């Protein structure tokens, strides 16, 4: 997958089939949409393009009285998942207050048509974008008639009758429901962490104090979790205790019979398997 950090260096692909959005979490609903654009591109002999925005718009547009949104995926995590799903091109557009004032028509014509060369746009159910979120499927289809592209809307993905959304997943994680969140994500929730300190307990166990590598990464609710620890040399099972002090998460990781590799690495990836407190 080619990743473009600047639209000025974007090379127009052959018959680009495009989707756009934040894709925070790249959850089960996102994955269904992305698989559809891959299918459409294959049938049309074209290439897939995902247009995304960074930083998250709510980081730019939130007021001083609003807490910044907590992210399910960093840009790097998002890019990795998109590549695994078979996307050909990822275009990152820097989101600014000035950019937020761009009308739907201007964005479609100046970016998606003129720069990307879009032939088809695939969007999720009730997709809205542009200044004041005026861009909807009806307007996009009207613009498609004028600019020679088609629009396809994908039905929402449901899990147990509930629409899959990034908001729903954040709610579950902030309630400590990591197993339920996995059902909506399609994989375990993961946090990349830096080791702050290693504690010796006189046993073979490895104990670590951790902090998230990204400041806006969502940390699940306080609790005691069974986790899988991923590091450069492999994986280990462990437990993670999360508490909070002045709203700052404190993470203490224990790996039973911790391997030498985990004791000599700076960074770990924590995959949440189960809330042990809720299962007792």
Steps between C-alpha positions, in 0.01 A plus 500: 500500500626845410457764771485867403557761771438790260241527225750695287704181446200272443526303175164439333434125495326306223119518535504597869218363716492731804369503852564766761464553871676493836488118532592517869539142615458359146223298662281221362272748320795679339645165396180400319503827306870466416455144375222628276722763338767236445239284327377791285856594404579143402187476285570836333872441453568802721687585820375578851559835670421582863493872581530570870554805718760559770497625772154381596263791421372511858853577619495810282139610538437419868465796731714563809212361707494169311742218577694382191362183346675179603621303199449132426783502244793726427569587137778240486274227641228598255740485206620153602145361513403661169804346334408157640150541352648549153458875447724634220534869595457696824481878476533692826358852490607735775189618681508866603240761592546653155442163334183452707349803323530335158159430352393153393495606135849651517649195672348258250600702194842627613623190683309184409444581133790729398777348715393139558312443173217313673274281283290356783441608861390244759359637826344361813138532602403860592850627413540877545799728449605849392431837658212468747476131394284594202645227278267199482432220254237698308737794444785264409286333233410839359870594488574164341269576210686827444850357543469153346527274806256259662406471867425181691364502855572200725243384755602518867662197663315363803621284787215352705271758344722796598670720239878472511661839561815648647286678760346170616844339530634792706203467734563128549872546568436781748269258682770230501306277260800397290353169383188674371717767332691224321174387339456845344866551410551157349825457699625563856539863601869589505710773665866562416687576822839619617657340807551762769644270764563133570445367850685210658293276728752225570305256282509409134212738429564818302320810623489823302359849535373611158380811323323525164727609217231730355360769735143478364475120488196369687587298810217270621328546834678422822514127562706184486534353150636187340716620212731374230833682486658539157868592474773468234593147610148355520202502737423429866185476707471740790270703721460875497366707788369845410429771756466874461641792694371847414350343183846378394508123435757295690579162341680218683581192292593156636637221283529169682839340439583799284746429225833675471379666179222689678746620762726651237257685275389862517155464344216248524162458333221406739202308359200484733342154534271507805400716796583269789307709746174463305546124453514423874 
